[in-house]
């Protein structure tokens, strides 16, 4: 059956690779933000129906699932995310986004096209060794992620394992990487709003020096985290936005600051909020500054389960020699982690760099990918069914 599925993927790609590229470009040209993927959902549903399948749209009208193969026995899930990012594309590609300030700068268009291709290839096989559930998930980019809603809608019911891939612009097209254990990091969001009576900079002792307090938090909170958490957990806090004041000789009454906290450890992730709350309170207490802290829990790390990682590794090796590559844990977050809180599974990194020129990073207006990677992704997903 392994050879039969591999040959089915090769035949499908030989006949339909241009279609695969066209699907990706269509989605790329018409990006939609999280929980707004109505047209993308209908586009995917129509193509699945054309392949003789029976897709089911998720509650809310964005995202869908589709089952293939036998209903009894184990069922393997293959997941792709569908949403775009709120930024203006600057690739200059003929298939660039037609939607102002919305772009597929994280490769979700490729993820969706690859899963569509795998679905079509699998639908051409008379009998599959296991049941397969396709999950086209909305809102991965929205914290804490659309995976939570998808799970609540029952997408994992009857699923024994789940797999996904993610574009990696630092890996050449034709390569796929995987590692057991954590492959992404947890990502949380912190926002602090500070208040003081304000005053003249000549008399800071008569008020709470709000800007000084902000500076204390800027260096103090990351410092506390570095001393309270095991350094082997690779916990990093970075402030991305700090705003206060309009005049050089006036202490402002209000200020805001926001940043992210990322950690490679699920155990550390569970303790972060309490440590941050304590640190902010203690650092500001001597300064007479009031504050409101909003700590927004994001996603846990994606932790690739050992057996699932071995299966994924075999599926990569079955594509051909020298396809399997090494990878390190990323500091980025991915809501695929929520699925792995429920069932075993693993995520792979799909190389999308052309091999020459600049490596265009994710979440940048210039990000694009080498479309040869799409065929590699299809073969990988089909091989996962064969090796399940």
Secondary structure, DSSP 8 states (H G I E B T S, - for coil): -HHHHHHHHHHHHHHHHHHHHHHHHHHHHT---TT--HHHHHHHHHHHHHTT---EE-TTSS-EEEEES-SSS-EEEEEEE---BSS------TT---STT-B--SSHHHHHHHHHHHHHHHHTSS--SSEEEEEEE--TTSTT-THHHHHHTTTTTT-SEEEEEEEEEEEETT-EE--SEE-S-EEEEEEEEEE---EEGGGGGGS--HHHHHHHHHHHHHHHHHHHS-GGG--EEEEEEEEE-S-TTEE-SEEEEEEEEEES-HHHHHHHHHHHHHHHHHHHHTTT-EEEEEEEEEE---EE-HHHHHHHHHHHHTT-TT-EE-----SS--THHHHHTTSEEEEEEEEEE-SSS----TTSTT----THHHHHHHHHHHHHHHH-
